[in-house]
Amino acid sequence: MDKQSAAVARAMVSPQEAAAMLHVDRTTIFRWIKDGKLSASKLSPRIVRIRVADIDALLERGAL
């Protein structure tokens, strides 16, 4: 993995990791994605990733 790929990998997290960061259930993360409260990228039918910057933005908006 080159440096750029490693940086991108660290900048995105799985729904499970996002849930742990926000102290909520993984189901809540998927609901927030569905409701448009949290942005996510679907890399394949079974792989979803969330940018850490989007999690930070959610916290800054106080949307929890």
C-alpha positions as CSV (number, residue, x, y, z in Angstrom):
1,M,0.0,0.0,0.0
2,D,1.5,3.4,-1.0
3,K,1.4,6.5,1.2
4,Q,-1.6,8.0,-0.5
5,S,-3.7,4.8,-0.2
6,A,-2.7,4.6,3.5
7,A,-3.8,8.2,4.1
8,V,-7.2,7.5,2.4
9,A,-7.6,4.3,4.4
10,R,-7.1,6.2,7.7
11,A,-9.4,9.0,6.6
12,M,-12.3,6.5,6.2
13,V,-13.8,4.1,8.7
14,S,-16.4,1.3,8.7
15,P,-19.8,1.8,10.2
16,Q,-18.7,-0.3,13.2
17,E,-15.7,1.9,13.8
18,A,-17.9,5.1,13.4
19,A,-20.3,3.6,16.0
20,A,-17.5,3.1,18.4
21,M,-16.2,6.6,17.9
22,L,-19.6,8.1,18.5
23,H,-20.7,5.7,21.3
24,V,-23.8,4.6,19.4
25,D,-25.0,1.3,17.9
26,R,-24.1,0.4,14.4
27,T,-27.8,0.4,13.5
28,T,-27.9,4.1,14.5
29,I,-25.1,4.8,12.0
30,F,-27.0,3.1,9.2
31,R,-30.2,5.1,10.1
32,W,-28.2,8.4,10.1
33,I,-26.9,7.5,6.6
34,K,-30.4,6.6,5.4
35,D,-31.8,9.9,6.8
36,G,-29.0,12.0,5.3
37,K,-27.6,13.0,8.7
38,L,-24.3,11.3,7.9
39,S,-22.6,10.9,4.5
40,A,-21.1,7.5,3.5
41,S,-19.5,5.9,0.4
42,K,-20.7,2.5,-0.8
43,L,-17.6,0.8,-2.1
44,S,-19.5,-2.4,-3.0
45,P,-22.9,-3.9,-2.1
46,R,-21.5,-5.0,1.3
47,I,-18.8,-2.4,2.0
48,V,-19.7,1.1,3.3
49,R,-17.1,3.6,4.5
50,I,-17.6,6.9,6.3
51,R,-15.1,9.8,6.1
52,V,-13.7,10.8,9.5
53,A,-14.2,14.4,8.4
54,D,-17.9,13.8,8.1
55,I,-18.0,12.3,11.6
56,D,-16.2,15.4,12.8
57,A,-18.7,17.7,11.0
58,L,-21.6,15.8,12.6
59,L,-20.1,16.5,16.0
60,E,-19.5,20.1,15.2
61,R,-23.1,20.6,14.1
62,G,-24.2,19.1,17.4
63,A,-26.5,16.8,15.5
64,L,-26.2,14.0,18.1
